[in-house]
Each structure stands twice: as C-alpha cells, then as structure tokens.
Amino acid sequence: MSGQQELQALSQQLQEIEGEIEQLEANVESIRQEQSDANEAISAIETLETDSVVQVPLGGGAYVRATIDDIDEIIVELGADYAAEFEQEGAIDALENKQDRLDDRIDEVNDQISELEAESSQIEQRAQQMQQQQMQQQMQQMQGQQGQGPGPDQ
C-alpha cells in the first residue's frame, strides 16, 4: 500500500470514528431525555393526590381530562417491555432506580466515546507522521534532482 493510499485509509477510519462518536453522543442525549422524563414523573407523583384532575395524553397530541381515583395505583415501565404497579412511594423508588441505571448507561457510553477519541487521536498522529515523512522524501528528491544538473565547469 502506498503512502497516499494509507493516508486515505486513515482518513476514512477517522471519518468512521467521528460518525460513531456522533451516534454515541446522540445516544447520551436520548438517555438524558429519559432521565428528564423520569424526573418529571417523580415530581408529578410527589404532588398528585387522590381525586386530583390531570390531563392524560392519548397520543397524536390529544389529551383527556381525568380524575385520579387512587394515587397508590401507579404503573411504571421497568424496561424490556415490562411494567409494574406500585403505590406512590414505590413508584418514586422505581423511577429513581431507573435514573440510576440511566446514569450508569451514560457513564458506559461516555467511556466508549473516550476510547474512540483516544483511537482517533492516535490515527491523527500516525497520519501527521506519514505526511511529514512524505514531505521529507519529496524535499530529498528535489534536492537530489537539483544536484544532478550540469556542473559549473561544463
């Protein structure tokens, strides 16, 4: 593989890594949005009481007004398409546990991002070294060609 081809391969690797990093950063933002949603749910659960009137989303931007019959019948998604019914405090605990799991997931994704950034940095250094070597070779070739011309006595 020529130096130019190797540089192109390194450039392609860098672009792929940058794409992966962007995807992981979007994943972190999505997880943070989930955390925010859980926070809002916790706040709502803490302030609601039996017989409170709330707007319940039906989907598609439609809502219906409803009265809470029993605040101790809260269904919380647990993940993997599972949900469970909790009383008020149990629901808050479940949501806080979910937030903790999301924090752990953010840490894992940030670790992956750091690893990719380190790999990217190494590739960039390798590409810079190759470019410097190519420039030095070109300079040596140019100097060699200049020295091959006719001498002053000819």
MARTIFI-847871 format. One record per atom (N, C-alpha, C): residue number from 1; residue in one letter; z, y, x. Coordinates in pm, 1 decimal. Atoms other than C-alpha are relative to their C-alpha. Layout:
N
- NUM_A_Z_Y_X
...
//
This chain:
154
- 1_M_0.0_-118.4_86.3
- 1_M_0.0_0.0_0.0
- 1_M_0.0_124.0_90.5
- 2_S_6.9_-121.5_-80.5
- 2_S_-97.6_334.7_143.6
- 2_S_116.6_91.9_-33.2
- 3_G_-108.3_-95.3_21.3
- 3_G_148.2_621.2_176.6
- 3_G_-17.1_75.6_-130.5
- 4_Q_27.4_-74.9_123.1
- 4_Q_-22.1_808.1_-107.9
- 4_Q_30.8_-85.8_-122.9
- 5_Q_-27.2_90.1_112.4
- 5_Q_-2.5_504.5_-337.6
- 5_Q_150.5_-20.2_-18.3
- 6_E_-144.6_18.1_7.7
- 6_E_362.6_455.2_-252.0
- 6_E_66.5_124.0_-58.9
- 7_L_-53.1_-123.8_57.6
- 7_L_433.2_821.4_-330.4
- 7_L_-24.0_5.2_-150.7
- 8_Q_30.1_2.8_144.1
- 8_Q_261.3_781.0_-666.5
- 8_Q_91.2_-97.8_-72.3
- 9_A_-89.9_98.6_61.1
- 9_A_468.6_469.6_-738.6
- 9_A_141.4_57.4_-12.3
- 10_L_-132.6_-61.8_4.7
- 10_L_787.0_659.6_-650.7
- 10_L_5.5_106.7_-108.7
- 11_S_6.1_-103.8_103.6
- 11_S_679.8_946.5_-875.1
- 11_S_7.7_-62.7_-139.0
- 12_Q_-3.8_69.3_128.8
- 12_Q_622.5_703.7_-1160.3
- 12_Q_140.9_-53.0_-29.0
- 13_Q_-137.0_47.9_17.8
- 13_Q_966.4_548.7_-1103.7
- 13_Q_91.1_114.7_-42.4
- 14_L_-82.4_-116.7_34.7
- 14_L_1122.4_895.4_-1116.9
- 14_L_-20.5_39.4_-145.3
- 15_Q_28.0_-35.7_138.7
- 15_Q_949.6_970.9_-1445.6
- 15_Q_63.6_-99.2_-96.8
- 16_E_-61.3_102.3_85.0
- 16_E_1068.0_640.3_-1593.6
- 16_E_151.1_18.6_-6.8
- 17_I_-144.7_-21.1_-4.0
- 17_I_1425.0_708.2_-1482.4
- 17_I_37.3_122.9_-82.7
- 18_E_-26.8_-120.9_77.7
- 18_E_1411.7_1059.9_-1629.2
- 18_E_-8.2_-29.8_-150.2
- 19_G_11.9_39.5_140.7
- 19_G_1294.3_908.7_-1958.9
- 19_G_121.3_-78.3_-46.7
- 20_E_-119.0_78.7_34.1
- 20_E_1581.3_660.2_-1955.9
- 20_E_121.9_90.4_-13.4
- 21_I_-114.3_-91.8_3.9
- 21_I_1830.6_937.4_-1881.8
- 21_I_-3.7_81.5_-128.6
- 22_E_12.1_-77.9_124.3
- 22_E_1697.5_1147.7_-2171.2
- 22_E_38.2_-84.7_-121.3
- 23_Q_-32.7_90.3_110.2
- 23_Q_1724.6_847.1_-2401.6
- 23_Q_151.1_-24.2_-7.7
- 24_L_-144.6_22.3_-2.3
- 24_L_2083.2_779.9_-2292.5
- 24_L_75.9_125.2_-43.1
- 25_E_-65.4_-124.7_41.3
- 25_E_2176.4_1147.2_-2334.7
- 25_E_-11.0_19.2_-151.1
- 26_A_15.0_-6.7_145.8
- 26_A_2036.2_1134.8_-2689.0
- 26_A_96.6_-97.8_-66.8
- 27_N_-94.4_99.0_51.5
- 27_N_2247.0_823.1_-2743.8
- 27_N_141.4_56.8_-1.1
- 28_V_-132.8_-62.6_-7.2
- 28_V_2559.0_1012.8_-2631.2
- 28_V_15.7_100.6_-113.7
- 29_E_-6.5_-98.6_108.7
- 29_E_2477.8_1292.4_-2877.4
- 29_E_16.0_-68.4_-135.6
- 30_S_-11.6_75.6_124.6
- 30_S_2437.3_1038.9_-3156.0
- 30_S_142.3_-54.1_-18.0
- 31_I_-137.7_51.2_4.9
- 31_I_2774.3_884.0_-3071.5
- 31_I_97.0_113.7_-30.3
- 32_R_-87.0_-115.7_25.4
- 32_R_2934.8_1228.5_-3065.2
- 32_R_-8.6_43.6_-146.4
- 33_Q_14.8_-33.5_141.9
- 33_Q_2791.9_1294.4_-3412.0
- 33_Q_80.4_-98.0_-85.8
- 34_E_-81.0_100.0_70.6
- 34_E_2952.4_969.7_-3529.4
- 34_E_147.8_35.6_8.9
- 35_Q_-139.0_-41.1_-17.8
- 35_Q_3282.4_1090.4_-3385.7
- 35_Q_32.4_119.0_-89.6
- 36_S_-19.3_-117.7_84.1
- 36_S_3243.7_1421.0_-3565.6
- 36_S_11.5_-40.9_-147.3
- 37_D_-5.9_49.1_137.9
- 37_D_3175.5_1238.3_-3892.0
- 37_D_135.0_-67.3_-27.9
- 38_A_-129.8_66.2_16.5
- 38_A_3489.0_1026.9_-3840.7
- 38_A_111.2_103.8_-7.1
- 39_N_-98.5_-109.0_3.9
- 39_N_3688.5_1344.4_-3771.0
- 39_N_4.2_65.8_-137.6
- 40_E_7.1_-60.9_132.8
- 40_E_3566.2_1498.9_-4095.0
- 40_E_62.0_-91.9_-105.2
- 41_A_-56.7_95.9_95.3
- 41_A_3658.6_1181.7_-4282.9
- 41_A_152.5_-1.8_10.2
- 42_I_-145.4_-1.4_-18.4
- 42_I_4008.6_1183.7_-4132.5
- 42_I_59.8_124.3_-65.0
- 43_S_-50.4_-124.4_59.9
- 43_S_4056.2_1547.3_-4233.0
- 43_S_-1.5_-7.1_-151.8
- 44_A_9.7_10.9_146.1
- 44_A_3936.9_1475.4_-4584.9
- 44_A_106.5_-94.5_-54.7
- 45_I_-99.4_97.3_46.4
- 45_I_4160.7_1169.6_-4622.0
- 45_I_140.3_60.1_4.6
- 46_E_-133.3_-60.1_-13.0
- 46_E_4462.1_1366.6_-4499.4
- 46_E_26.4_104.8_-108.3
- 47_T_-21.9_-107.5_96.9
- 47_T_4407.3_1645.6_-4752.5
- 47_T_-16.5_-44.2_-144.9
- 48_L_24.1_44.1_137.8
- 48_L_4297.2_1446.6_-5057.5
- 48_L_122.7_-67.9_-59.2
- 49_E_-107.3_66.0_74.0
- 49_E_4535.4_1322.2_-5321.5
- 49_E_-61.2_-68.9_-120.8
- 50_T_43.7_60.9_124.8
- 50_T_4505.3_1103.6_-5626.4
- 50_T_-24.1_111.1_-101.3
- 51_D_45.1_-96.1_102.4
- 51_D_4331.5_1297.0_-5909.1
- 51_D_-72.0_121.1_58.6
- 52_S_81.9_-106.5_-57.6
- 52_S_4150.4_1526.6_-5659.8
- 52_S_-142.9_-15.0_-50.9
- 53_V_140.4_1.9_40.8
- 53_V_3797.9_1621.7_-5763.0
- 53_V_-83.6_25.7_124.9
- 54_V_84.4_-9.8_-119.7
- 54_V_3529.8_1570.7_-5496.6
- 54_V_-147.4_-11.7_-38.4
- 55_Q_144.0_19.2_14.2
- 55_Q_3151.9_1582.4_-5457.8
- 55_Q_-36.8_-125.4_79.4
- 56_V_35.9_125.6_-64.6
- 56_V_3021.9_1234.0_-5379.8
- 56_V_-151.4_-2.9_21.3
- 57_P_144.1_4.5_-24.5
- 57_P_2681.8_1207.4_-5208.7
- 57_P_-61.8_-127.3_-57.6
- 58_L_72.3_114.2_56.0
- 58_L_2434.1_982.8_-5388.8
- 58_L_-120.1_-36.1_86.4
- 59_G_119.2_19.6_-82.5
- 59_G_2159.1_1017.3_-5128.7
- 59_G_-109.2_95.1_-44.8
- 60_G_110.1_-88.4_33.8
- 60_G_1848.2_1229.0_-5118.4
- 60_G_43.0_142.0_-30.7
- 61_G_-49.3_-135.3_24.0
- 61_G_2057.9_1546.1_-5127.1
- 61_G_63.3_18.4_-137.0
- 62_A_-62.4_-7.9_132.6
- 62_A_2207.2_1462.3_-5470.0
- 62_A_148.1_-36.7_10.1
- 63_Y_-144.8_23.2_1.7
- 63_Y_2581.5_1472.8_-5541.2
- 63_Y_46.5_-11.6_-144.3
- 64_V_-62.6_8.4_130.7
- 64_V_2802.9_1386.0_-5832.9
- 64_V_147.5_35.0_16.2
- 65_R_-141.8_-34.1_-3.0
- 65_R_3145.4_1526.2_-5912.0
- 65_R_78.4_-122.2_-48.1
- 66_A_-80.2_117.3_35.6
- 66_A_3411.0_1255.7_-5922.1
- 66_A_147.5_30.9_22.4
- 67_T_-144.6_-12.1_-13.3
- 67_T_3786.6_1227.4_-5959.0
- 67_T_51.5_-123.9_72.0
- 68_I_-56.8_112.3_-75.2
- 68_I_3980.9_1013.2_-5713.3
- 68_I_109.9_-62.4_-84.2
- 69_D_-99.4_71.1_79.7
- 69_D_4169.7_752.2_-5912.0
- 69_D_120.3_-41.3_83.4
- 70_D_-109.3_49.3_-84.1
- 70_D_4372.4_615.1_-5620.3
- 70_D_-35.4_23.9_146.4
- 71_I_26.9_-34.0_-139.9
- 71_I_4382.6_761.0_-5268.2
- 71_I_29.4_-117.8_91.5
- 72_D_-29.9_116.7_-81.9
- 72_D_4513.2_425.2_-5143.6
- 72_D_-102.5_-111.2_-17.9
- 73_E_111.4_95.6_7.2
- 73_E_4177.4_255.6_-5208.3
- 73_E_-120.2_63.2_71.4
- 74_I_104.4_-61.7_-81.0
- 74_I_3961.0_382.6_-4923.3
- 74_I_-74.5_-109.8_75.9
- 75_I_81.6_98.2_-71.0
- 75_I_3674.3_175.0_-4787.6
- 75_I_-55.4_66.7_125.2
- 76_V_42.1_-53.2_-129.5
- 76_V_3598.8_228.9_-4418.3
- 76_V_-94.9_-101.2_65.2
- 77_E_91.6_84.9_-76.4
- 77_E_3297.4_93.8_-4229.3
- 77_E_66.4_-34.9_132.3
- 78_L_-61.7_45.9_-124.1
- 78_L_3420.2_-115.5_-3938.4
- 78_L_-103.5_-19.3_109.9
- 79_G_107.7_26.4_-94.9
- 79_G_3083.7_-171.7_-3770.8
- 79_G_-62.6_-134.1_-29.4
- 80_A_73.5_126.0_17.9
- 80_A_2828.8_-453.9_-3765.4
- 80_A_-14.2_-34.7_-148.1
- 81_D_18.7_16.7_145.2
- 81_D_2773.0_-402.6_-4141.4
- 81_D_123.1_-55.8_-71.5
- 82_Y_-124.2_40.7_65.2
- 82_Y_3138.3_-478.1_-4222.2
- 82_Y_78.8_124.4_-40.3
- 83_A_-87.4_-106.7_47.5
- 83_A_3377.8_-260.7_-4420.1
- 83_A_126.1_-64.9_-55.9
- 84_A_-126.1_51.5_53.2
- 84_A_3735.4_-298.3_-4536.2
- 84_A_67.4_109.7_-81.1
- 85_E_-74.4_-94.5_83.2
- 85_E_3956.7_-137.3_-4796.6
- 85_E_137.2_22.5_62.2
- 86_F_-128.4_-36.9_-58.4
- 86_F_4263.0_49.5_-4670.9
- 86_F_72.6_95.6_-92.8
- 87_E_-75.9_-108.8_60.7
- 87_E_4541.8_260.7_-4806.6
- 87_E_-20.2_121.3_89.3
- 88_Q_29.1_-126.3_-67.4
- 88_Q_4542.6_623.1_-4687.8
- 88_Q_27.1_-4.3_150.9
- 89_E_-34.9_2.0_-143.2
- 89_E_4725.5_578.6_-4355.5
- 89_E_-80.4_-104.7_76.5
- 90_G_79.0_105.5_-64.3
- 90_G_4542.5_253.2_-4277.1
- 90_G_-143.0_45.2_24.8
- 91_A_136.1_-52.1_-16.4
- 91_A_4208.0_427.0_-4328.9
- 91_A_-6.3_96.6_117.5
- 92_I_-4.9_-95.3_-111.8
- 92_I_4307.9_704.1_-4088.7
- 92_I_9.6_-76.3_131.5
- 93_D_-13.3_81.1_-121.7
- 93_D_4416.5_445.0_-3831.1
- 93_D_-132.5_-67.4_36.2
- 94_A_128.5_66.8_-24.9
- 94_A_4087.3_256.8_-3870.4
- 94_A_-102.9_97.8_55.5
- 95_L_94.1_-101.4_-48.0
- 95_L_3888.1_576.1_-3821.6
- 95_L_36.0_46.9_141.3
- 96_E_-41.1_-38.4_-135.2
- 96_E_4094.6_673.6_-3516.7
- 96_E_-34.8_-109.1_101.2
- 97_N_40.0_111.4_-87.1
- 97_N_4035.2_325.5_-3369.0
- 97_N_-150.7_4.4_25.6
- 98_K_145.0_-12.0_-14.3
- 98_K_3665.2_375.5_-3433.7
- 98_K_-33.7_110.1_100.1
- 99_Q_22.9_-109.2_-94.2
- 99_Q_3680.5_706.9_-3247.6
- 99_Q_29.7_-44.3_143.7
- 100_D_-32.5_51.5_-133.0
- 100_D_3848.1_532.5_-2953.0
- 100_D_-112.5_-88.8_53.3
- 101_R_111.5_86.2_-41.5
- 101_R_3570.2_271.7_-2944.1
- 101_R_-122.1_85.4_35.7
- 102_L_112.6_-89.1_-28.7
- 102_L_3314.3_551.6_-2956.1
- 102_L_21.4_73.3_133.0
- 103_D_-31.4_-61.6_-130.4
- 103_D_3491.1_725.8_-2664.2
- 103_D_-34.8_-96.2_113.3
- 104_D_30.0_101.0_-101.7
- 104_D_3465.0_401.0_-2466.3
- 104_D_-150.9_-14.3_17.5
- 105_R_146.9_13.3_-6.1
- 105_R_3095.2_375.4_-2553.9
- 105_R_-61.1_120.6_72.2
- 106_I_49.7_-120.1_-69.3
- 106_I_3035.5_734.5_-2438.9
- 106_I_23.4_-13.3_149.8
- 107_D_-29.8_19.3_-142.8
- 107_D_3206.9_653.2_-2107.1
- 107_D_-99.6_-98.8_62.7
- 108_E_94.5_99.5_-51.5
- 108_E_2983.3_346.2_-2064.4
- 108_E_-138.6_61.4_18.5
- 109_V_132.7_-60.9_-8.0
- 109_V_2666.3_543.3_-2137.4
- 109_V_-3.9_104.9_111.2
- 110_N_-5.6_-98.9_-108.3
- 110_N_2774.8_826.0_-1905.0
- 110_N_-1.8_-67.6_137.3
- 111_D_5.9_75.8_-125.7
- 111_D_2830.7_565.1_-1630.9
- 111_D_-143.3_-43.5_29.6
- 112_Q_140.4_38.7_-17.9
- 112_Q_2475.5_438.4_-1687.8
- 112_Q_-83.9_120.2_44.5
- 113_I_72.4_-121.8_-37.5
- 113_I_2346.3_795.3_-1666.0
- 113_I_27.1_33.3_147.0
- 114_S_-35.5_-29.6_-139.7
- 114_S_2533.6_847.7_-1336.5
- 114_S_-71.7_-95.1_95.2
- 115_E_69.2_97.7_-84.9
- 115_E_2385.9_527.5_-1192.7
- 115_E_-148.4_34.5_11.2
- 116_L_142.0_-35.7_-1.4
- 116_L_2034.7_633.6_-1291.9
- 116_L_-24.0_127.4_79.7
- 117_E_13.8_-123.0_-77.7
- 117_E_2088.1_980.3_-1145.4
- 117_E_11.2_-27.7_149.5
- 118_A_-13.9_37.0_-141.5
- 118_A_2201.7_825.1_-816.2
- 118_A_-127.4_-69.6_48.4
- 119_E_123.8_68.4_-35.1
- 119_E_1896.3_597.5_-814.1
- 119_E_-114.6_100.4_12.9
- 120_S_102.2_-104.3_-3.3
- 120_S_1674.8_896.5_-889.0
- 120_S_11.1_81.7_127.9
- 121_S_-22.5_-78.0_-122.2
- 121_S_1828.5_1089.6_-601.3
- 121_S_-48.5_-77.1_122.6
- 122_Q_44.9_81.4_-112.4
- 122_Q_1760.8_801.8_-361.3
- 122_Q_-152.9_-4.8_6.8
- 123_I_146.2_4.2_4.4
- 123_I_1399.3_778.8_-474.0
- 123_I_-57.8_134.1_44.4
- 124_E_46.4_-132.9_-41.4
- 124_E_1355.5_1155.8_-433.5
- 124_E_11.8_16.8_151.0
- 125_Q_-17.3_-9.7_-145.1
- 125_Q_1494.7_1135.0_-78.8
- 125_Q_-106.8_-81.5_72.7
- 126_R_102.6_86.6_-60.6
- 126_R_1258.0_848.2_3.4
- 126_R_-136.5_68.4_-8.0
- 127_A_127.7_-68.8_16.3
- 127_A_963.0_1045.7_-133.7
- 127_A_-10.2_118.8_95.5
- 128_Q_1.0_-113.2_-93.2
- 128_Q_1059.1_1352.1_72.0
- 128_Q_-21.9_-47.6_143.6
- 129_Q_17.5_54.3_-134.6
- 129_Q_1083.6_1139.5_387.1
- 129_Q_-145.5_-40.4_22.4
- 130_M_139.0_42.7_-12.0
- 130_M_741.0_993.5_320.9
- 130_M_-93.4_119.9_12.5
- 131_Q_83.9_-120.3_-7.9
- 131_Q_590.0_1337.2_264.1
- 131_Q_10.9_64.2_138.0
- 132_Q_-18.9_-56.6_-133.7
- 132_Q_740.6_1463.0_590.3
- 132_Q_-73.4_-83.3_105.0
- 133_Q_69.4_86.5_-94.3
- 133_Q_604.1_1161.1_776.3
- 133_Q_-150.7_21.9_-7.9
- 134_Q_143.0_-23.0_16.5
- 134_Q_258.1_1218.6_630.8
- 134_Q_-40.6_133.1_60.5
- 135_M_31.3_-131.0_-57.6
- 135_M_267.1_1585.1_729.0
- 135_M_1.2_-6.9_153.6
- 136_Q_-6.6_13.8_-145.0
- 136_Q_371.0_1493.6_1083.7
- 136_Q_-122.5_-74.3_53.0
- 137_Q_118.1_74.6_-41.2
- 137_Q_88.7_1240.1_1108.1
- 137_Q_-124.0_88.2_-5.9
- 138_Q_114.5_-89.3_12.0
- 138_Q_-161.1_1498.2_985.6
- 138_Q_-0.4_103.1_112.0
- 139_M_-10.0_-98.1_-108.6
- 139_M_-34.5_1751.9_1238.1
- 139_M_-39.6_-64.3_133.3
- 140_Q_33.7_69.4_-123.9
- 140_Q_-65.5_1495.6_1518.9
- 140_Q_-150.2_-25.9_7.3
- 141_Q_144.1_23.5_2.6
- 141_Q_-419.1_1409.1_1410.7
- 141_Q_-76.1_128.8_29.0
- 142_M_66.4_-128.0_-22.4
- 142_M_-514.8_1776.0_1402.8
- 142_M_11.6_41.7_146.7
- 143_Q_-20.1_-34.9_-140.5
- 143_Q_-366.8_1832.2_1750.0
- 143_Q_-86.3_-88.0_89.6
- 144_G_83.4_93.1_-77.3
- 144_G_-548.0_1524.3_1881.4
- 144_G_-145.4_37.9_-8.7
- 145_Q_139.8_-40.1_16.5
- 145_Q_-877.8_1646.8_1741.1
- 145_Q_-28.3_128.6_75.9
- 146_Q_19.0_-125.5_-72.9
- 146_Q_-831.8_1989.6_1896.8
- 146_Q_-9.0_-27.1_149.9
- 147_G_-0.1_31.9_-142.4
- 147_G_-767.3_1834.0_2236.3
- 147_G_-123.6_-75.3_42.7
- 148_Q_116.8_79.4_-33.7
- 148_Q_-1089.7_1628.2_2221.9
- 148_Q_-126.2_85.6_15.2
- 149_G_115.8_-89.3_-10.1
- 149_G_-1323.9_1927.4_2222.0
- 149_G_-41.7_16.5_144.5
- 150_P_46.2_-21.1_-138.5
- 150_P_-1520.7_2038.6_2530.4
- 150_P_104.0_79.6_80.7
- 151_G_-94.9_-64.6_-88.1
- 151_G_-1309.3_2144.3_2822.3
- 151_G_-47.8_136.9_43.4
- 152_P_39.5_-134.9_-41.0
- 152_P_-1313.6_2497.5_2974.2
- 152_P_-107.1_-0.4_109.8
- 153_D_98.7_3.4_-107.8
- 153_D_-1529.8_2386.0_3268.4
- 153_D_-134.8_-49.1_-46.9
- 154_Q_127.3_57.7_44.2
- 154_Q_-1804.1_2234.5_3058.3
- 154_Q_-89.5_99.9_-58.6
//
